[in-house]
């Protein structure tokens, strides 16, 4: 029951969607799409809406397994 097997997890998009560069290897992180993106302001003043970055080995109380087709 980790993020990597949750239906809300999208792998390999964290470094593309962050204001600051990811510190984890690209294959180890992703974004959680359980809740709507949040508005944030970068150091240069630009506003962006981002989903939270998560590590694929982490878990939370919102876990929902992928439903097989």
C-alpha positions, 0 to 999 in steps of 0.5 A: 500500500505505497504511493506507487500502487495507488490510483492517485499516483502519477510517476515521472512528472514531479520534476516537470511540475515543480517550482524547485528542482526535485532532489530525488531521482526521477523514477523515485518521485511523482505527483499525487492527484488525490486533491486539486492542485495548489497555487504557489508562487516561485522565487521569481514571482510566477504563480503556478498550480501544482500537485504535491510531490510524493516519493513512490515508496511513501503512503498516506491515509488516502490510499486507493488501489488501482482497480483492475479492468 
